[in-house]
Amino acid sequence: MHICFFNRSYWPDQASTGQLLTELAEDLVAQHGCQVTVVAGPALNPSDAVSAGSASNPRETRHGVEIRRATGTRVSPRRFAGRALNYMSYFASSHFTSRRLERPDVVVSLTDPPIIGLTAARAARRVGAPFVFVCEDIFPEVATLLQDFQNGAVNRMLDRINRHLIGTADAIVALGDRMRARLVDEKGADPARVRIIHNWADCEAIVPGQKDNSFARAHGLAGRFVVMHSGNVGMSQNLEALLGAAERLRADERIVILIVGDGTRRGALERDAAVRGLRNVRFLPYQPKELLHESFAAADLFIVSLKEGIEGYIVPSKVYGILAAGRPYVAATDPACEVAAIARDHGCGVLAAPGDPAALAGQIAVLAGDPEAVRSMGVNARRAAWQFDRRVAVQAYFDLFMHVVRLDRAA
């Protein structure tokens, strides 16, 4: 089975969708014997200097996956103009790249950028292959998070495109129950075509570790109660509430708030923390993938936050790595959010109202004073993680692709 993916972000990018797609593509080759092609764009934030050299190689093979780099700009994505230019240049180039592909058995689109599904669907129709639409995000609702650009005409266009792709796809992947409900109830998706496949973590690569490790010692975290946000520092995470919580906790010298990662909001958050004099808040860059187990182990508690009303349009994938690391978390989200449901169902976290610094500070303070509850929830987290393991998700995708190919050949 030859599978062709379309998504701007792919190895060596550190964006979560790119990392997840890289794992999926490579495992489909290694574990299931598939032929896999990825039509990607140039990497915007490669993880190291060595891999950065491959970011613009137009055609290469890595771990059995053929990577076709559609040409595109590499402007900083911190402002809307840069993001839009990167999106449109990749979108335009991917159309021409798709015409030079060996015929795939199934064509798959993710949502980076949200219009790339048009190219993928067109390529699928041209070669007579089924089209699978993986909804990492739902648009235009996610676009409302943009603080530097709002345009009603653009959002209406994105809505039409999204509904068109949902209506024409042979199968649609939702990342959780709430997203599936959004797609069916609000976007008119055919329930029979929607398959829930959660994002994942590699439970063999990320394991519970000792808090006293080289990462913790290097950053002076020994003996502190470490509350960590790890991953994208963007507009959907509502991390302003975390700074508000830090301000309320500043007198408790046990607690340190650690924001690890990068994104469009990091600079503003750093400036805000400095203005407030929040010495209990620290910022660190993305950590190399091979060191994630140590950085995760250094945390006592994680924060998974999301702006109110956006649940189901986005599913924070960072929660699965937290589970694998055997650490509890505060779900500062709407109660209907997938991460809140996991916390409730598996006893591996607690909830706080989204955007409420006082509620978030209260939950952090309670857990900082209850090490037994933290330990117990961590055990529960690791137990729950196996339901969202990398191998489980890859098998689910393989089964789905086989299903749509069989249906197509039987038609």
VENPE-V892487 format. One record per backbone hydrogen bond with DSSP energy under -0.5 kcal/mol. CO is the residue of the C=O (numbers start at 1). NH is the residue of the N-H. If there is no record, write none. Layout:
# VENPE-V892487
co: {CO;CO}
nh: {NH;NH}
This chain:
# VENPE-V892487
co: {1;1;2;2;3;3;4;5;6;8;10;12;15;16;17;18;19;20;21;22;23;24;25;26;27;27;28;28;29;34;35;36;37;38;38;39;40;45;48;49;50;51;52;54;55;58;60;62;65;65;66;66;67;67;68;68;76;79;80;81;82;83;84;85;86;87;88;89;90;91;92;93;94;95;96;97;98;105;106;107;108;109;111;112;113;115;115;116;117;118;119;120;121;122;123;124;124;130;131;131;132;132;133;133;134;136;138;140;140;141;142;143;151;152;153;154;155;156;157;158;159;160;161;162;163;164;165;171;172;172;173;174;176;177;178;179;180;181;181;182;182;183;183;184;189;190;190;191;193;193;195;195;201;201;202;202;205;211;213;214;215;216;216;217;221;224;225;225;226;226;226;227;228;229;232;233;233;236;238;239;240;241;242;243;244;245;247;249;251;252;254;256;256;257;257;258;258;259;259;260;262;263;265;266;267;268;269;270;271;272;273;273;274;277;278;280;282;284;288;289;291;291;292;293;294;296;300;301;302;303;304;307;310;310;313;314;316;317;317;318;319;320;321;322;323;328;329;329;330;330;331;331;332;334;337;338;339;340;341;342;343;343;343;348;350;353;355;356;357;358;359;360;361;362;363;364;365;366;367;370;371;372;373;374;375;376;377;378;379;380;381;382;383;384;385;386;388;389;390;391;392;393;394;395;396;397;398;399;400;401;402;403;404;405;406;407}
nh: {3;35;105;106;5;37;108;39;110;41;13;47;19;20;21;22;23;24;25;26;27;28;29;30;31;32;32;34;33;36;3;66;5;40;68;7;70;14;52;53;53;54;55;57;43;69;67;65;62;67;38;68;60;69;40;70;79;83;84;85;86;87;88;89;90;91;92;93;94;95;96;97;98;99;99;100;101;130;4;132;6;134;113;8;116;118;119;120;121;122;123;124;125;126;127;128;129;107;170;171;109;134;135;173;136;315;142;143;144;144;145;146;155;156;157;158;159;160;161;162;163;164;165;166;167;168;169;133;174;195;135;197;180;181;182;183;184;185;186;186;187;187;189;188;191;193;194;194;172;195;174;197;203;390;205;206;207;213;217;218;219;221;222;220;224;226;227;256;228;300;301;258;303;260;234;265;266;307;241;243;244;245;246;247;248;249;250;252;253;255;225;227;258;259;282;229;260;261;284;231;233;266;269;270;271;272;273;274;275;276;277;278;277;279;281;257;259;261;291;292;294;295;296;297;298;299;328;228;330;305;332;310;313;314;138;312;319;320;321;322;323;324;325;327;326;302;331;350;304;332;333;352;306;337;341;342;343;344;345;346;347;348;349;329;331;356;357;360;361;362;363;364;365;366;367;368;369;369;370;374;375;376;377;378;379;380;381;382;383;384;385;386;386;387;388;389;201;393;394;395;396;397;398;399;400;401;402;403;404;405;406;407;408;409;410;411}
